[in-house]
Structures are given as structure tokens and as C-alpha cells.
């Protein structure tokens, strides 16, 4: 089981080029759980993730790891604890699957040290977890979108961090790959205790896979907790402006959001 780190964002305001998107947000990430940030487009989900991952400097407030400001932690040291998969990673030209996955070992290597047995084992384990071992010698450019996403996640896993941030890891993938990837991340969490924090666009997938949900609206945190407590018809209307009915998913027993729409609601005859 991974260590139970205390990761907090306190009174965080952040944005881009003097445009504030997040407003005084307080977040404490539950350790060893799958945490999902939900909300409408442009509500600040990715901004919050990037700020917590130190890609964006907050305008005010402080982010701490085990009581220490992450701004004061050396980059390599932080990268041994916290891994990040951005929304649209840039693929190096002409690189093989094994070479890309191996780049995840950078935080654990010194300038003069070559590859160790532990490095090779970490790459092999990550590729096995993501079921891409047979793709090791293929060029990244030859892979499908789902395969490529699994390679990127494997690279993040190779860091062997205790906390893993993922920005919409299922975007642009068909439903089969979405479920496969979320199942694999759940395996990682359950077998190794990795704390996972991810942004998901699909609220029903968030409800099914999350242990803890953070709901954002216009840059503010308006609700958090277990999906069964947070995902209600009132909350969905509040953050998405969507009229819906929330029922129990017959497969996962998690909340299931059923949109009403204008053409599928039969008015009772008077």
C-alpha cells in the first residue's frame, strides 16, 4: 500500500494572464482513493489540476504536500511522489513504445547513473499493467488512440509515484477504451494504493469509478464527497444546467444521470 500523503490546496485562486478562473478553493485529497473532478466546460477543472500539479502558479493561497509547500520542493523530488498525465501530451517523433514509457524513470536517475535493474523492472511492470508489453518495439505513431493513451499512462506509472494526476484520460476515446482505461486505473488503485486524481468529462463514468467527487461551478467548489451523496438531480442542474433524473446504475449501483431533454418527456394528460 502506498503512503497516505496529505495533499491540500488552501484558499487557491488561479488563472491565466490576469484572468482568474479559480476562486478561493479549499481541497484536501483523500489518500489511496480515486478522486474525480467534475463540472461543466470552462468551470476550472483542468486549471485546478494543473495548479495542484505545479504547472500553474496560484495567484494566492498555498498547496502543500505533507505540510510542506510544493513550491519549495525540488522538481525531481516532487516527481517521485506526484505524477501527471496532461490532457494533450506531445508525442516525440519516431519514438518507440518502450522508449517513451522508459522516460518515466527520469526522476529516479542521476546524471551519471545508467539504467538499473529497478528501472527495467518498473518499465516492464507498467507495460504489463496497461497491457502493452507486445507493443514495446512499435512506433507510437502507428498506434490507435486507445493504445497511445495506455502508453502515456504507462509512462506515468513508470515514475512509481504515490499520487497520480490525469487530465481527462478518456477524452476522444470510444466507450470500450474508456472503460478499459478506467478499469486499469482502478486496478492500480486497489492493488498498489495509488492516490488518483483525475478530471472526467462524463459524469456517469465519474460516478461509477470515483470514491470521492469534487464538483466545480464557475471556478468554485460547490460540493464534494462520495458520488452517492454528491450526484443528485439538483447538483447536475446547478453545474450543468441539465434537467435530469438520477437513478441507481443497475450494474455498479452508483448514481446514474438520465437526461430528460425536450423530446423525451411525456407530459401527463390533464
FIVOBA-782586 format. One record per residue: residue in one letter; x, y, z of N, C-alpha, C in turn; chain. Coordinates in nm, 2 decimals. Each point is the difference from the previous one (the first is absolute). Layout:
res,nc1,nc2,nc3,cac1,cac2,cac3,cc1,cc2,cc3,chain
A,X,Y,Z,X,Y,Z,X,Y,Z,A
...
This chain:
res,nc1,nc2,nc3,cac1,cac2,cac3,cc1,cc2,cc3,chain
X,0.08,-0.12,0.00,-0.08,0.12,0.00,0.09,0.13,0.00,A
X,-0.04,0.09,-0.09,0.08,0.13,0.00,-0.02,0.08,0.12,A
X,0.10,0.09,0.04,-0.02,0.08,0.11,-0.12,0.09,-0.01,A
X,-0.05,0.04,0.12,-0.12,0.08,0.00,0.05,0.15,0.01,A
X,0.02,0.06,-0.11,0.05,0.14,0.00,-0.12,0.10,0.03,A
X,0.03,0.11,0.06,-0.10,0.10,0.02,0.03,0.11,-0.11,A
X,-0.09,0.01,-0.09,0.01,0.10,-0.11,-0.12,0.10,0.01,A
X,0.04,0.12,0.01,-0.10,0.11,0.03,0.02,0.12,-0.09,A
X,-0.11,0.06,-0.04,0.00,0.13,-0.07,-0.09,0.09,0.08,A
X,0.07,0.11,0.05,-0.07,0.09,0.10,-0.02,0.14,-0.06,A
X,-0.13,0.04,-0.01,-0.03,0.13,-0.04,0.07,0.04,-0.14,A
X,-0.01,-0.10,-0.09,0.07,0.01,-0.13,-0.09,0.09,-0.10,A
X,0.07,0.10,-0.05,-0.06,0.07,-0.12,0.11,-0.01,-0.11,A
X,-0.05,-0.03,-0.12,0.10,-0.02,-0.11,-0.07,0.03,-0.13,A
X,0.08,0.02,-0.11,-0.06,0.02,-0.13,0.11,0.02,-0.10,A
X,-0.03,0.07,-0.11,0.10,0.02,-0.11,0.00,0.15,-0.04,A
X,0.12,0.06,-0.01,0.02,0.14,-0.05,-0.10,0.09,0.07,A
X,0.00,0.01,0.13,-0.08,0.09,0.08,-0.15,-0.02,-0.01,A
X,-0.04,-0.12,-0.05,-0.14,-0.04,0.00,-0.02,-0.11,0.10,A
X,-0.06,0.03,0.11,-0.02,-0.09,0.11,-0.11,-0.10,-0.03,A
X,0.03,-0.13,0.01,-0.09,-0.10,-0.03,-0.05,-0.07,0.13,A
X,0.10,-0.03,0.09,-0.03,-0.06,0.13,-0.01,0.10,0.11,A
X,-0.10,-0.01,0.09,-0.02,0.10,0.10,0.00,-0.06,0.14,A
X,0.11,0.02,0.07,0.01,-0.04,0.14,-0.05,-0.14,0.03,A
X,0.06,-0.10,-0.07,-0.04,-0.14,0.01,0.08,-0.06,0.11,A
X,-0.07,-0.08,0.08,0.07,-0.09,0.10,-0.03,-0.14,-0.03,A
X,0.11,-0.08,-0.02,-0.01,-0.14,-0.03,0.10,-0.08,0.08,A
X,-0.05,-0.11,0.05,0.09,-0.10,0.06,-0.03,-0.13,-0.07,A
X,0.11,-0.06,-0.06,-0.02,-0.12,-0.08,0.00,-0.12,0.09,A
X,-0.10,-0.08,0.00,0.00,-0.13,0.08,0.11,-0.09,-0.05,A
X,0.08,-0.05,0.08,0.11,-0.09,-0.04,-0.05,-0.14,-0.03,A
X,0.07,-0.06,-0.10,-0.02,-0.14,-0.03,-0.14,-0.02,-0.06,A
X,-0.06,0.10,-0.06,-0.13,-0.01,-0.06,0.00,0.05,-0.14,A
X,-0.11,-0.02,-0.07,-0.02,0.05,-0.14,-0.08,0.13,0.02,A
X,0.06,0.11,-0.03,-0.07,0.13,0.01,-0.03,0.06,-0.14,A
X,-0.12,0.05,-0.02,-0.03,0.05,-0.13,-0.06,0.14,0.01,A
X,0.05,0.09,-0.08,-0.05,0.14,-0.01,-0.10,0.01,-0.12,A
X,-0.12,0.04,0.03,-0.10,0.02,-0.10,-0.05,0.14,-0.01,A
X,-0.07,0.03,-0.11,-0.05,0.13,-0.02,-0.02,0.03,-0.15,A
X,-0.07,0.11,-0.03,-0.02,0.04,-0.14,0.13,0.05,-0.06,A
X,0.00,0.01,-0.13,0.11,0.05,-0.08,0.04,0.14,0.05,A
X,0.13,0.03,0.02,0.05,0.13,0.04,-0.03,0.03,0.14,A
X,-0.03,-0.10,0.08,-0.03,0.03,0.14,0.12,0.01,0.09,A
X,0.12,-0.05,-0.05,0.12,0.01,0.07,0.06,-0.14,0.04,A
X,-0.06,-0.11,-0.05,0.05,-0.13,0.03,0.15,-0.02,-0.03,A
X,0.03,0.02,-0.12,0.14,-0.02,-0.04,0.10,0.10,0.06,A
X,-0.05,0.12,0.02,0.08,0.11,0.07,0.03,-0.05,0.14,A
X,-0.10,-0.05,0.07,0.03,-0.05,0.14,0.10,-0.11,0.00,A
X,-0.01,-0.10,-0.10,0.09,-0.11,0.00,0.14,0.05,-0.03,A
X,0.01,0.09,-0.10,0.14,0.05,-0.04,0.06,0.09,0.12,A
X,-0.09,0.07,0.07,0.06,0.08,0.11,0.05,-0.10,0.11,A
X,-0.08,-0.10,0.03,0.05,-0.10,0.10,0.12,-0.07,-0.04,A
X,0.02,-0.02,-0.13,0.12,-0.07,-0.06,0.12,0.10,-0.02,A
X,-0.02,0.12,0.04,0.11,0.11,-0.01,0.03,0.04,-0.14,A
X,-0.10,-0.02,-0.09,0.02,0.05,-0.14,-0.04,0.14,-0.01,A
X,-0.09,0.04,0.09,-0.05,0.14,0.01,0.03,0.05,0.14,A
X,0.06,0.12,0.00,0.02,0.07,0.13,-0.12,0.07,0.05,A
X,-0.05,-0.04,0.12,-0.12,0.07,0.05,0.02,0.15,0.03,A
X,-0.11,0.07,-0.02,0.01,0.15,0.03,0.00,0.02,0.15,A
X,-0.07,-0.09,0.07,0.00,0.01,0.14,-0.03,-0.14,0.06,A
X,0.03,-0.01,0.13,-0.02,-0.13,0.06,0.13,-0.09,0.00,A
X,-0.02,-0.12,0.05,0.12,-0.09,0.01,-0.04,-0.14,-0.02,A
X,0.09,-0.08,-0.07,-0.02,-0.14,-0.02,0.11,-0.07,0.08,A
X,-0.04,-0.10,0.08,0.10,-0.07,0.09,-0.01,-0.15,-0.02,A
X,0.11,-0.06,0.01,0.02,-0.15,0.01,0.06,-0.03,0.13,A
X,-0.08,-0.07,0.08,0.05,-0.04,0.13,0.05,0.12,0.08,A
X,-0.08,0.11,-0.01,0.03,0.12,0.07,0.10,0.09,-0.06,A
X,0.07,-0.04,-0.11,0.10,0.08,-0.06,-0.05,0.06,-0.13,A
X,0.03,0.13,-0.02,-0.05,0.07,-0.13,0.07,-0.07,-0.12,A
X,-0.08,-0.04,-0.09,0.06,-0.07,-0.12,0.09,0.09,-0.08,A
X,-0.02,0.13,0.01,0.08,0.10,-0.07,0.15,-0.01,0.05,A
X,0.02,-0.05,0.12,0.13,-0.01,0.06,0.07,-0.13,-0.02,A
X,-0.08,-0.10,-0.06,0.06,-0.13,-0.01,0.07,-0.01,-0.14,A
X,0.13,-0.05,0.00,0.07,-0.01,-0.13,-0.08,-0.09,-0.10,A
X,0.01,0.03,-0.13,-0.08,-0.06,-0.10,0.01,-0.15,0.00,A
X,0.13,-0.05,0.00,0.02,-0.15,0.00,-0.06,-0.06,0.12,A
X,0.01,0.06,0.12,-0.05,-0.06,0.12,-0.15,0.00,-0.01,A
X,-0.07,0.10,-0.05,-0.14,0.00,-0.01,-0.05,-0.10,-0.10,A
X,0.08,-0.02,-0.11,-0.04,-0.09,-0.10,0.01,-0.15,0.04,A
X,0.07,-0.02,0.11,0.00,-0.14,0.06,-0.13,-0.03,0.08,A
X,-0.07,0.10,0.03,-0.13,-0.02,0.08,-0.12,0.03,-0.09,A
X,0.01,0.10,-0.09,-0.11,0.04,-0.08,0.02,-0.02,-0.15,A
X,-0.08,-0.07,-0.06,0.00,-0.02,-0.15,-0.11,0.07,-0.07,A
X,0.02,0.04,-0.12,-0.10,0.08,-0.07,-0.01,-0.05,-0.15,A
X,-0.13,-0.02,-0.04,-0.02,-0.02,-0.14,-0.09,0.11,-0.05,A
X,0.05,0.09,-0.08,-0.08,0.12,-0.05,-0.10,-0.05,-0.10,A
X,-0.09,0.09,-0.04,-0.11,-0.03,-0.09,0.05,-0.03,-0.14,A
X,0.10,0.07,-0.05,0.05,-0.02,-0.14,0.15,0.00,0.00,A
X,0.06,-0.11,0.05,0.14,-0.01,0.00,0.06,0.00,-0.14,A
X,0.12,0.06,-0.02,0.06,0.00,-0.13,0.08,-0.12,-0.02,A
X,-0.02,-0.07,-0.11,0.07,-0.12,-0.03,0.13,0.03,-0.07,A
X,0.11,-0.05,0.06,0.13,0.02,-0.07,0.00,-0.08,-0.13,A
X,0.06,0.06,-0.11,0.00,-0.06,-0.13,0.09,-0.12,0.00,A
X,-0.06,-0.11,-0.06,0.08,-0.12,-0.03,0.05,-0.08,0.13,A
X,-0.08,0.01,0.11,0.04,-0.07,0.12,-0.08,-0.13,0.01,A
X,0.07,-0.10,0.06,-0.07,-0.13,0.02,-0.08,0.01,0.13,A
X,-0.09,-0.10,0.02,-0.08,-0.01,0.12,0.09,-0.02,0.12,A
X,0.10,-0.09,-0.01,0.08,-0.03,0.12,0.09,0.13,0.04,A
X,0.05,0.07,-0.10,0.08,0.12,0.02,-0.09,0.11,0.07,A
X,-0.12,0.02,-0.04,-0.09,0.10,0.06,-0.03,-0.04,0.14,A
X,-0.04,-0.13,0.02,-0.03,-0.04,0.14,0.12,0.02,0.09,A
X,0.12,-0.03,-0.05,0.12,0.01,0.08,0.03,0.14,0.04,A
X,-0.05,0.10,-0.06,0.03,0.14,0.04,-0.06,0.03,0.13,A
X,-0.10,-0.08,0.05,-0.05,0.02,0.13,0.09,-0.03,0.11,A
X,0.12,-0.06,-0.03,0.10,-0.03,0.11,0.09,0.12,0.02,A
X,-0.01,0.11,-0.07,0.09,0.11,0.01,0.01,0.05,0.15,A
X,-0.11,0.02,0.08,0.02,0.05,0.13,0.08,-0.09,0.09,A
X,0.02,-0.12,-0.03,0.07,-0.10,0.08,0.14,-0.02,-0.04,A
X,0.05,0.07,-0.10,0.13,-0.02,-0.06,0.09,0.12,0.03,A
X,0.13,-0.02,0.03,0.09,0.11,0.01,0.07,0.02,-0.14,A
X,0.07,0.11,0.00,0.06,0.04,-0.13,0.10,-0.10,-0.05,A
X,0.08,-0.06,0.09,0.11,-0.09,-0.03,-0.05,-0.15,0.00,A
X,-0.11,-0.03,0.06,-0.05,-0.14,0.02,-0.06,-0.05,-0.13,A
X,0.03,-0.12,-0.04,-0.07,-0.07,-0.11,-0.13,-0.06,0.05,A
X,-0.06,-0.08,-0.09,-0.12,-0.07,0.04,0.03,-0.11,0.10,A
X,-0.08,-0.02,0.10,0.01,-0.10,0.10,-0.10,-0.11,-0.02,A
X,0.02,-0.11,0.07,-0.10,-0.11,0.00,-0.14,0.05,0.04,A
X,0.00,0.09,0.09,-0.13,0.06,0.05,-0.07,0.08,-0.11,A
X,0.08,0.07,-0.08,-0.06,0.08,-0.11,-0.07,-0.10,-0.10,A
X,0.08,-0.10,-0.04,-0.06,-0.09,-0.10,-0.12,-0.07,0.06,A
X,0.00,-0.04,0.13,-0.12,-0.06,0.06,-0.12,0.09,0.00,A
X,0.03,0.13,0.03,-0.11,0.09,0.01,-0.07,0.02,-0.14,A
X,0.08,0.01,-0.11,-0.05,0.01,-0.13,-0.09,-0.13,-0.04,A
X,0.06,-0.11,0.03,-0.07,-0.13,-0.03,-0.13,-0.01,0.07,A
X,0.00,0.04,0.13,-0.12,-0.01,0.08,-0.11,0.10,-0.05,A
X,0.04,0.12,-0.03,-0.10,0.10,-0.05,-0.06,-0.05,-0.14,A
X,0.09,-0.05,-0.08,-0.06,-0.05,-0.13,-0.09,-0.12,0.01,A
X,0.03,-0.08,0.10,-0.08,-0.12,0.03,-0.14,0.05,0.06,A
X,0.00,0.09,0.09,-0.12,0.06,0.06,-0.09,0.05,-0.11,A
X,0.06,0.07,-0.10,-0.08,0.07,-0.10,-0.02,-0.09,-0.13,A
X,0.05,-0.13,0.01,-0.02,-0.10,-0.10,0.06,0.05,-0.14,A
X,0.12,0.05,0.00,0.06,0.05,-0.12,0.14,-0.07,-0.02,A
X,0.03,-0.10,0.07,0.13,-0.07,-0.01,0.03,-0.04,-0.14,A
X,-0.10,-0.05,-0.07,0.02,-0.04,-0.14,0.03,0.11,-0.10,A
X,-0.03,0.12,0.05,0.02,0.12,-0.09,0.14,0.07,0.02,A
X,0.08,-0.06,0.08,0.13,0.06,0.05,0.08,0.06,-0.11,A
X,0.01,-0.07,-0.11,0.09,0.05,-0.11,-0.07,0.08,-0.11,A
X,-0.13,0.02,0.02,-0.07,0.07,-0.11,0.02,0.15,0.02,A
X,-0.01,0.08,-0.11,0.00,0.14,0.00,-0.13,0.06,0.05,A
X,0.01,0.10,0.09,-0.12,0.06,0.05,-0.10,0.04,-0.11,A
X,0.06,0.05,-0.11,-0.09,0.06,-0.11,-0.08,-0.11,-0.06,A
X,0.03,-0.13,0.02,-0.07,-0.11,-0.06,-0.12,-0.05,0.08,A
X,-0.02,0.06,0.12,-0.10,-0.05,0.09,-0.13,0.07,-0.01,A
X,-0.11,-0.07,0.04,-0.13,0.06,0.01,0.00,0.10,0.12,A
X,-0.11,0.08,0.00,-0.01,0.09,0.11,-0.01,-0.06,0.14,A
X,-0.07,-0.11,0.01,-0.01,-0.07,0.13,0.14,-0.06,0.04,A
X,0.07,-0.06,-0.10,0.13,-0.06,0.03,0.10,0.11,0.04,A
X,-0.01,0.11,-0.07,0.09,0.11,0.03,-0.02,0.06,0.15,A
X,-0.13,0.00,0.03,-0.03,0.05,0.14,0.05,-0.09,0.10,A
X,-0.01,-0.13,-0.02,0.05,-0.10,0.09,0.15,0.02,0.02,A
X,0.07,0.03,-0.11,0.15,0.02,0.00,0.03,0.12,0.09,A
X,-0.07,0.11,-0.02,0.02,0.12,0.08,-0.02,-0.03,0.15,A
X,-0.11,-0.08,0.03,-0.02,-0.03,0.14,0.11,-0.09,0.06,A
X,0.05,-0.09,-0.09,0.11,-0.09,0.05,0.12,0.08,0.03,A
X,0.03,0.11,-0.08,0.11,0.08,0.03,-0.02,0.07,0.13,A
X,-0.12,0.05,0.03,-0.02,0.06,0.13,0.01,-0.11,0.12,A
X,-0.04,-0.12,-0.03,0.01,-0.10,0.10,0.15,-0.04,0.03,A
X,0.08,0.01,-0.10,0.14,-0.03,0.01,0.07,0.09,0.10,A
X,-0.05,0.12,0.03,0.05,0.08,0.10,-0.02,-0.06,0.14,A
X,-0.09,-0.09,0.01,-0.04,-0.07,0.13,-0.02,0.10,0.11,A
X,-0.09,0.10,-0.04,-0.03,0.10,0.10,-0.12,-0.04,0.09,A
X,-0.01,0.06,0.11,-0.11,-0.03,0.10,-0.13,0.07,-0.04,A
X,0.01,0.11,-0.08,-0.11,0.08,-0.04,0.01,0.01,-0.15,A
X,-0.11,-0.02,-0.07,-0.01,0.01,-0.15,-0.11,0.09,-0.04,A
X,0.03,0.11,-0.07,-0.09,0.10,-0.06,-0.03,-0.03,-0.15,A
X,-0.12,-0.01,-0.04,-0.03,-0.02,-0.14,-0.11,0.10,-0.05,A
X,0.03,0.07,-0.10,-0.09,0.10,-0.06,-0.08,-0.06,-0.11,A
X,-0.13,-0.05,0.02,-0.09,-0.06,-0.09,0.07,-0.11,-0.08,A
X,0.04,-0.11,0.07,0.07,-0.11,-0.07,-0.08,-0.07,-0.10,A
X,-0.13,0.02,0.00,-0.09,-0.08,-0.10,-0.05,0.09,-0.11,A
X,0.04,0.12,-0.01,-0.05,0.09,-0.10,0.03,-0.05,-0.14,A
X,-0.09,0.01,-0.09,0.01,-0.04,-0.14,0.01,-0.15,-0.03,A
X,-0.02,-0.08,0.11,0.00,-0.15,-0.02,-0.14,-0.05,0.00,A
X,-0.01,-0.12,-0.07,-0.14,-0.06,0.00,-0.02,-0.06,0.13,A
X,-0.13,-0.04,0.02,-0.04,-0.05,0.14,0.08,-0.12,0.04,A
X,0.04,-0.09,-0.09,0.07,-0.12,0.04,0.14,0.04,0.06,A
X,0.07,0.09,-0.07,0.13,0.04,0.06,-0.02,0.08,0.13,A
X,-0.10,0.08,0.01,-0.03,0.08,0.12,-0.01,-0.10,0.12,A
X,-0.08,-0.10,-0.02,-0.02,-0.09,0.11,0.13,-0.08,0.03,A
X,0.07,-0.04,-0.10,0.12,-0.08,0.02,0.10,0.08,0.08,A
X,0.02,0.13,-0.04,0.10,0.09,0.07,-0.04,0.02,0.14,A
X,-0.13,0.03,0.03,-0.05,0.02,0.13,0.01,-0.12,0.09,A
X,-0.02,-0.12,-0.06,0.01,-0.12,0.07,0.15,-0.02,0.04,A
X,0.09,0.03,-0.09,0.14,-0.02,0.03,0.05,0.10,0.11,A
X,-0.05,0.12,0.00,0.03,0.09,0.10,-0.06,-0.04,0.14,A
X,-0.11,-0.06,-0.01,-0.06,-0.06,0.13,0.08,-0.12,0.05,A
X,0.05,-0.08,-0.09,0.10,-0.11,0.04,0.12,0.06,0.07,A
X,0.05,0.11,-0.06,0.12,0.06,0.06,-0.03,0.05,0.14,A
X,-0.11,0.07,0.01,-0.04,0.05,0.14,-0.02,-0.11,0.10,A
X,-0.07,-0.11,-0.04,-0.03,-0.11,0.09,0.11,-0.08,0.04,A
X,0.09,-0.03,-0.10,0.12,-0.09,0.02,0.11,0.07,0.07,A
X,0.02,0.13,-0.03,0.12,0.07,0.05,-0.03,0.12,0.09,A
X,-0.13,0.04,0.01,-0.04,0.11,0.09,0.04,0.13,-0.06,A
X,0.02,0.01,-0.13,0.03,0.13,-0.06,-0.11,0.10,0.01,A
X,0.03,0.12,0.05,-0.11,0.10,0.00,-0.01,0.06,-0.14,A
X,-0.12,-0.01,-0.05,-0.03,0.05,-0.13,-0.09,0.12,0.00,A
X,0.04,0.11,-0.07,-0.08,0.12,-0.01,-0.02,0.02,-0.15,A
X,-0.12,0.00,-0.05,-0.02,0.02,-0.15,-0.12,0.09,-0.03,A
X,0.01,0.07,-0.11,-0.11,0.07,-0.05,-0.07,-0.09,-0.10,A
X,-0.13,-0.02,0.01,-0.08,-0.08,-0.09,-0.12,0.09,-0.06,A
X,-0.02,-0.02,-0.13,-0.10,0.08,-0.06,-0.14,-0.07,0.02,A
X,0.00,-0.13,0.00,-0.12,-0.08,0.01,-0.04,-0.02,0.15,A
X,-0.11,0.06,0.04,-0.04,0.00,0.14,-0.04,-0.14,0.04,A
X,-0.05,-0.09,-0.09,-0.04,-0.13,0.04,0.12,-0.09,0.02,A
X,0.11,0.02,-0.08,0.12,-0.07,0.02,0.06,0.05,0.14,A
X,-0.01,0.13,0.02,0.05,0.05,0.13,-0.07,-0.07,0.12,A
X,-0.13,-0.01,-0.01,-0.08,-0.05,0.10,0.03,-0.15,0.02,A
X,0.03,-0.07,-0.10,0.03,-0.14,0.00,0.14,-0.03,0.06,A
X,0.10,0.07,-0.03,0.13,-0.03,0.04,0.06,0.08,0.12,A
X,-0.06,0.11,0.03,0.05,0.08,0.11,-0.03,-0.05,0.14,A
X,0.10,0.01,0.09,-0.03,-0.01,0.14,-0.05,0.13,0.06,A
X,0.06,0.11,-0.06,-0.02,0.14,0.05,-0.02,0.09,-0.12,A
X,-0.10,0.09,0.00,-0.02,0.09,-0.11,0.01,0.14,0.05,A
X,0.07,0.09,-0.08,0.00,0.14,0.02,-0.08,0.07,-0.12,A
X,-0.10,0.07,0.04,-0.09,0.07,-0.10,0.03,0.15,-0.01,A
X,0.04,0.04,-0.12,0.03,0.15,-0.02,-0.11,0.06,-0.08,A
X,-0.02,0.13,0.03,-0.09,0.09,-0.08,0.06,0.14,0.00,A
X,0.03,0.05,-0.12,0.05,0.13,-0.01,0.12,0.03,0.09,A
X,0.09,-0.10,0.00,0.12,0.02,0.08,-0.01,-0.01,0.15,A
X,-0.11,-0.05,0.04,-0.02,-0.02,0.15,-0.04,-0.15,0.03,A
X,0.05,-0.05,0.11,-0.03,-0.13,0.04,-0.14,0.00,0.07,A
X,-0.10,-0.06,-0.05,-0.13,0.01,0.06,-0.05,-0.13,0.07,A
X,0.07,-0.11,-0.03,-0.04,-0.12,0.07,0.12,-0.10,-0.01,A
X,0.01,-0.09,0.10,0.10,-0.11,0.00,-0.05,-0.11,0.09,A
X,0.05,-0.12,-0.03,-0.04,-0.11,0.08,-0.01,-0.13,-0.09,A
X,-0.06,-0.10,0.06,-0.03,-0.12,-0.08,-0.10,0.03,-0.11,A
X,0.01,-0.07,-0.11,-0.09,0.02,-0.11,-0.15,-0.01,0.04,A
X,-0.03,-0.10,0.08,-0.14,-0.02,0.05,-0.05,0.12,0.07,A
X,0.09,0.08,0.06,-0.04,0.12,0.08,-0.01,0.12,-0.09,A
X,0.10,0.01,-0.09,0.02,0.12,-0.08,-0.09,0.01,-0.13,A
X,-0.01,-0.11,-0.07,-0.06,0.00,-0.13,-0.15,-0.01,0.01,A
X,-0.07,0.11,0.00,-0.14,0.00,0.01,-0.06,0.08,-0.12,A
X,-0.13,-0.01,-0.02,-0.06,0.08,-0.11,0.02,0.15,0.02,A
X,0.00,0.04,0.12,0.01,0.15,0.04,0.14,0.04,-0.04,A
X,0.10,-0.08,0.04,0.14,0.04,-0.03,0.03,0.00,-0.15,A
X,-0.05,-0.10,-0.07,0.02,0.00,-0.15,-0.06,0.12,-0.06,A
X,-0.12,0.04,0.04,-0.06,0.12,-0.05,0.08,0.12,0.03,A
X,0.06,0.00,0.12,0.07,0.12,0.05,0.13,0.02,-0.08,A
X,0.07,-0.11,-0.03,0.14,0.02,-0.06,-0.01,-0.02,-0.15,A
X,-0.10,-0.07,-0.05,0.00,-0.02,-0.15,-0.12,0.07,-0.06,A
X,-0.10,0.04,0.08,-0.12,0.06,-0.06,-0.08,-0.11,-0.07,A
X,0.00,-0.12,0.05,-0.07,-0.11,-0.07,-0.11,-0.06,0.09,A
X,-0.12,0.00,-0.05,-0.11,-0.07,0.06,0.02,-0.15,-0.01,A
X,0.00,-0.07,0.11,0.02,-0.15,-0.01,-0.06,-0.07,0.12,A
X,0.00,-0.13,-0.01,-0.04,-0.09,0.11,0.12,-0.08,0.04,A
X,0.03,-0.01,0.12,0.11,-0.08,0.05,-0.05,-0.13,0.06,A
X,0.04,-0.11,-0.06,-0.05,-0.14,0.04,0.12,-0.08,0.05,A
X,-0.02,-0.12,0.04,0.11,-0.09,0.04,0.04,-0.08,-0.12,A
X,0.13,0.01,-0.03,0.06,-0.08,-0.11,-0.02,-0.15,0.03,A
X,-0.07,-0.08,-0.09,-0.02,-0.14,0.03,0.12,-0.09,0.01,A
X,0.11,0.05,-0.06,0.12,-0.07,-0.01,0.10,0.03,0.12,A
X,0.03,0.13,0.02,0.09,0.04,0.10,-0.06,0.05,0.13,A
X,-0.13,0.02,0.00,-0.08,0.05,0.11,0.04,0.14,0.04,A
X,0.07,0.07,-0.09,0.04,0.14,0.02,-0.12,0.09,-0.06,A
X,0.00,0.13,0.03,-0.10,0.09,-0.06,0.02,-0.01,-0.15,A
X,-0.12,0.01,-0.07,0.00,0.00,-0.15,-0.08,0.12,-0.04,A
X,0.06,0.09,-0.07,-0.07,0.12,-0.05,-0.07,-0.03,-0.13,A
X,-0.14,0.02,0.00,-0.08,-0.02,-0.12,-0.05,0.14,-0.04,A
X,0.05,0.06,-0.11,-0.04,0.13,-0.05,-0.15,-0.01,-0.04,A
X,-0.07,0.10,0.02,-0.14,0.00,-0.05,-0.01,0.05,-0.14,A
X,0.05,0.12,-0.03,-0.02,0.05,-0.14,-0.14,0.04,-0.03,A
X,-0.01,0.08,-0.10,-0.13,0.06,-0.04,-0.09,-0.10,-0.07,A
X,0.06,-0.10,-0.06,-0.08,-0.09,-0.09,-0.03,-0.14,0.06,A
X,0.04,-0.02,0.13,-0.01,-0.13,0.06,-0.08,0.01,0.13,A
X,-0.06,0.10,0.03,-0.08,0.01,0.12,-0.15,0.01,-0.04,A
X,-0.08,-0.09,0.04,-0.14,-0.01,-0.03,-0.08,0.07,0.11,A
X,-0.06,0.11,-0.04,-0.09,0.07,0.10,-0.12,-0.08,0.03,A
X,-0.04,0.00,0.12,-0.12,-0.07,0.04,-0.12,0.07,-0.06,A
X,-0.09,-0.08,-0.05,-0.12,0.06,-0.05,-0.09,0.05,0.11,A
X,-0.06,0.12,-0.02,-0.08,0.06,0.11,-0.15,-0.06,-0.02,A
